[in-house]
């Protein structure tokens, strides 16, 4: 009896695992073939292994996956009032308001995430291939039907803690569809430079303090918007 692990070439991380009970099949032969899609849509067949014998007998090998998952936080930053989030064609989180977010949710490492207006049909669906046991943030951004800033799910790695208890780990996403590339200043000091729409800046470890955040068009010092960020207690 075997556990069959399928990995991307050159890696040791299984993308799928199956059991093959061959202890009682001595003297026989067969062909095992992979079928389906690693990231299926709602109309596709899921990835599996099938055993076929010369007699014409076929059987789908049972899954032996040991919950290969990743932790994902989803942020709703597309201008639709309230949405439902689907995972592999099934509603997983309901009624996420505009500018709200989920906590960390566990998703299969090969999955499809869909977005639908609450109670309506899925308006967009995106396949994701994630690394097992890693943590991500996925932000819904853009506008349905807009060719310049189309609706998209933007994924990036997520740190859940700062480097020490005196710091705050800050990650910045440019998610304003009608804004040019920007520079971001914290208390007058340049924090992020030339950040374009749809891009994340890498993590910044800033002292845990209170800040005034100024957003400027790239290359200028005139703030188009200013905000307070009370991080001293965070």
N, C-alpha and C positions, 0 to 999 in steps of 0.2 A: 504494500500500500504506500502511496506517495502523496506528498504535497507538492504541487507544481506551481512555482513562482515565475511570473512573467515580468521581466525588467526591461527598461530601455538599455540598448547596447552599451556596455562599458560601466553600468551602474549596478549597485546591489540592492536598490530600493524597489520592492515589488509594486507594480502598478495594478496587479491582480493576482490572486492566488486561488488554486482549485485543488480538490482532493481527487485522486485517481486510485480507486480500490482494486488493485490488480493481483492481490495475493491469491485469489481463487481462479485466476485466469491463465494459469500456467499452460504453455503449449499454444496459446493463441497469438494473434497479431491484430494490429489495428492502426489506423491513422488518426492522430489528434490534430485538429485544425482550429485556428483562431477565427472567430466570426463576430461581426457586430462592430460597434464604435466605442472607443474609450470615453468620448464625451457625446453621448447620444442626445439628439433633440427629442421632442415628445413623440415623433413619428418613427424614430430610428430604433433598431435593436441594440440592446446593451451588449457590451463586450463579454464573450464567453469562450470556453473551450469545449469542443464536441469530439467525442470518440466515435469513429466509424469502423466497423469490422467488415471483412470480405463477404460475410453472409448477408450484408445489407442492414445490419442492426446499427442504430445510432443512439447515443445517449449524451445529454449535456452534463459535463462534469460539475458536481456541486461546488459552490463557492466556498473557499476556505479563507477568505480575507479576514485579517485580524483588525478590522476597523481602521483602515488606513484613512486618516482624516486630517484636516487642518482646521485651525480656529480663524474665523473670519468675522470682522465687524463691517456692517453695511451702513453707509451714510446716504441719505436721500437729499441730493442737491440739484435735482432737476425740477423745473417749475410746474409740477403737477401736485395738487393739494394733498392727496392721500393715496398710497399705493400698497399693493400686496406683493410679496416676494415669493416667487416659486423656485423650488429646487427640484431639478429633474422632472418637471411637469406637474409637481404637486405643490399646492400652496403650503408654505412653511412659516411665514410671518405675515400677519395681517395688519392693515391700517397703520402704516408708517407715514407720519406726517412729513411735509416738506420741511427740510432743514433739521429733521430729527435723525437719530441713528439707532441701530440695534446694539445690544451688548455683543460679546463674542459668541458666535454660534458655531457649532461643529458641522463641517461639510465634508463629503467624500472628496478625495484628492482629485478625482476626475468627475466633474459635475457640470451641470448647465443651470445657470441662474436666469430667471425670467422676471420681468417687471410688468405689473398690470395695475391700471386704476382700480381702486378697491371695488370689488364686485364685478369688474369687467374682464375683458379678455386680455391675454398677455400681449403687450405692444412691442416688446423686444426681448430677445433671449441671447445669452452669450455663454459659450463653453469656456470652462476654466480647467487648467491643469495646474494643481498646486503641489507643493512639497509636503510630504507627511510630517506631522507634528510641528509645522511652522505656523506663524501667525500673520494675518494679512488684514488690510483695510481695503474695502471696495466701495468706491463712491459713484453713485448714479449722477451723471452730469450731462449737460447739453440739452438740445431741444429736438423733439421728434419732428422729422420732416425738414429740418434746417440743414442745408448742404455744407454750410461753413462751420457750424458747431453742432454736428449731429449727436443725437442721444448715444451715450456710451456708458459702460461700466469700467471705471479706471481703478486698477488694482496696484497695490504697493505693499511692501513689507511693513509690519507693525511691531513697534517695541512697546511692551506693556509697562516697563519701568524705566526710570532714568538711571544714569551711571552711578549716582549716589544720592543720598537723601538731602543734599544741598542743591541739587540740580533739577531742572525740568526738561524732559526730552520733548522737543518741539518739532513737528513736521508740518510743512506748509504746502497746501494745494491751491493752485490758481484755478478757481472754478467759476469765475464771472465771464459769461460768454461774450459780452460786448466790450470787454476791457483789453487794452493792449498789454504787452509785456510790462511787468512792474518791478520796481525795487521796493523792499520793505525795510523800514528803519524801526529800531527799538530804542526808545529814549535818545533819539538823535544819532544812533550808531547804525551803520548799514548791517542788516541782518541777512537778507536774501537779495541777490542781484539778478536782474534780467530773467524773471520767472514768467514763462508763457502760459497761456490758457491750456489746461489739460495736463500740466506738468506738476509733479511733486518736487519740492526741495528735499534734500537729504536731511536726516535728523540733526538737529542742533541741540547741544547740551548747554542750556542757559542757566545762570544762577536763578534760584527760586526767589523771585522778587516781583514787584509791581511795575508794569511797563506801560508806556504810551506807544502804540503801534501806528506808524504813519505809512500809508501806501502811496507811492508816487509812480508816475509813468517812468519807465526805465530811462535813466540818464538825467533826470530832473530831481530837484530838491523840494518841489512844491507838492504838498500832500493833497491828493484828491479825496482822501478819507482818512480819518484818525479814530482810533479805538483804544480803550483801556483794557489791559490784560492783567487782572489781579492774580498773579501766580505765586505770591509770597507764601500763601497758605497751602499750596498744591504740592 
